[in-house]
Amino acid sequence: MIAKLKGILDSITDSYLIIDINGVGYQVYSSGKTLMRLIKEEGSIVSLFIETHVREDRIHLFGFLDNTEKVAFNMLQSVSGIGTKMALHILSNLTPHQLQIAISSQNRHQLKAISGVGPKLIDRLMIELRDKVSNINTIANNTSLAILSTDSNTHDNILSDAITALIALGISRAEATQILSDIYALSPSISVNELVRTALQRRAK
């Protein structure tokens, strides 16, 4: 799956941004805090950690400036009743560190101040994340290290990961396999990220 995207920040709305990568615009949903931090970066090159959600009829990309927020986003969704919109809404109001402190200290008031977060949801957050939030930074650091080690993957794993990434972007398996196999044959030492980037560049021509 796609772990990061790097490209030109084309535009920002109140709920998502568009990253231009070789002429292809990717719509990426982000928290309000992330969007505010990026608002002055329009036209500049930005890099985001990406969480990809594939549904039967659509693909959603969620972007984060740091891996800690991505881990918090996924952790929030592990709570019953919380989907992507509510997870982003909570992270628009609290940083991962603030969320960690609120739950660890059982600070209900801080969560109650977030619109749409009622007593029952607060109860679930306190109970279901109580033993998890302390691991946010550890998981984030381990995941970042895993992303940096893609060059150690085997031939099959590299192709498989790259094919999965292209399929998540709406490219058919047959086309993805053909393009990636051709590129990999010429550059067997290429990383997954470079392989995907080169494939997208070739399709854009």
SVG drawing of the C-alpha trace seen along z (x, -y; Angstrom):
<svg xmlns="http://www.w3.org/2000/svg" viewBox="-23 -31 43 44">
<polyline fill="none" stroke="black" stroke-width="0.4" points="0.0,0.0 1.0,-3.6 3.0,-4.8 4.0,-8.3 3.3,-10.8 5.6,-13.6 4.6,-16.3 3.5,-19.9 0.8,-21.2 -1.8,-22.3 -4.6,-23.5 -6.3,-23.2 -9.9,-23.2 -11.4,-22.9 -11.3,-19.1 -8.7,-18.0 -5.8,-19.0 -4.6,-18.2 -1.1,-17.0 0.2,-17.2 2.6,-14.4 3.8,-14.5 0.5,-16.1 -1.8,-13.8 -3.7,-15.4 -4.3,-13.3 -7.1,-14.3 -5.9,-13.7 -8.1,-14.2 -6.4,-15.6 -7.1,-16.9 -7.8,-20.6 -4.5,-21.0 -2.5,-19.5 -4.4,-21.7 -3.7,-24.8 0.0,-24.0 0.2,-23.5 -1.9,-26.5 1.2,-28.7 2.9,-25.9 0.7,-26.0 2.9,-25.7 5.7,-24.1 6.8,-20.4 5.3,-18.6 5.6,-15.0 2.8,-13.2 2.4,-9.9 -0.6,-8.2 -3.3,-5.9 -5.3,-4.3 -8.8,-3.1 -10.2,-1.1 -13.9,-0.6 -16.0,1.1 -16.8,-2.2 -14.0,-4.5 -10.5,-5.1 -9.8,-7.5 -6.3,-8.8 -5.7,-10.3 -2.5,-12.3 -0.4,-13.3 2.7,-15.4 4.1,-13.0 3.6,-9.3 2.5,-9.9 -0.8,-11.5 -1.3,-8.6 -0.9,-6.1 -3.4,-8.1 -5.8,-8.2 -5.8,-4.4 -5.9,-4.0 -9.0,-6.1 -10.8,-4.0 -10.2,-0.9 -12.8,-2.4 -16.3,-1.2 -18.4,-3.9 -15.5,-6.0 -14.9,-6.2 -12.5,-8.2 -14.5,-11.5 -14.7,-11.4 -11.1,-10.4 -10.0,-13.4 -12.4,-15.6 -10.9,-14.6 -7.3,-15.2 -8.5,-18.6 -9.0,-19.5 -6.3,-17.6 -2.7,-16.7 -1.8,-13.1 0.2,-14.1 -2.9,-16.0 -5.1,-12.9 -2.6,-10.7 -2.6,-12.9 -6.4,-13.3 -7.0,-9.5 -4.1,-8.6 -5.2,-11.1 -8.9,-10.3 -9.5,-14.0 -13.1,-13.8 -13.5,-17.6 -10.9,-17.9 -12.7,-15.4 -16.2,-16.8 -15.1,-20.2 -15.0,-18.6 -18.3,-19.1 -20.0,-15.8 -18.1,-13.8 -20.7,-12.8 -20.6,-11.0 -21.0,-7.5 -18.2,-8.0 -16.0,-9.5 -16.6,-6.4 -15.5,-4.1 -12.4,-6.2 -11.4,-6.0 -12.0,-2.3 -10.8,-1.1 -7.7,-3.3 -6.6,-3.4 -4.0,-0.7 -3.1,-1.7 -2.3,-5.4 1.0,-5.0 2.3,-3.1 1.5,-5.8 5.1,-7.1 6.6,-3.6 4.4,-2.4 5.0,-5.5 8.8,-5.2 8.7,-1.5 6.5,-2.2 8.8,-5.0 11.8,-2.6 9.9,0.0 9.2,-2.6 12.9,-3.4 13.9,0.2 12.0,0.9 15.3,1.5 15.8,4.7 12.6,6.3 12.9,9.2 12.1,9.0 8.7,10.5 7.8,8.3 8.9,5.1 6.8,5.9 3.8,7.0 3.9,3.8 4.2,1.6 1.3,3.4 -0.9,3.0 -0.1,-0.7 -1.0,-1.3 -4.2,0.7 -5.1,-1.5 -4.8,-4.5 -7.3,-3.0 -5.0,-1.3 -5.9,2.2 -3.8,5.1 -2.9,6.1 -1.7,2.7 0.2,2.2 1.9,5.6 3.0,4.9 4.4,1.4 6.1,2.3 7.7,5.5 9.2,3.6 10.6,0.9 11.9,3.4 13.7,5.4 15.7,2.4 16.4,1.3 16.5,4.3 17.8,2.3 15.0,-0.2 12.9,-0.8 9.2,-0.4 8.6,-4.2 10.8,-4.9 9.1,-2.0 5.7,-3.5 6.9,-7.0 8.4,-5.9 5.3,-4.0 3.1,-7.1 5.5,-9.2 5.4,-6.7 1.6,-6.7 1.4,-10.5 3.4,-10.8"/>
</svg>
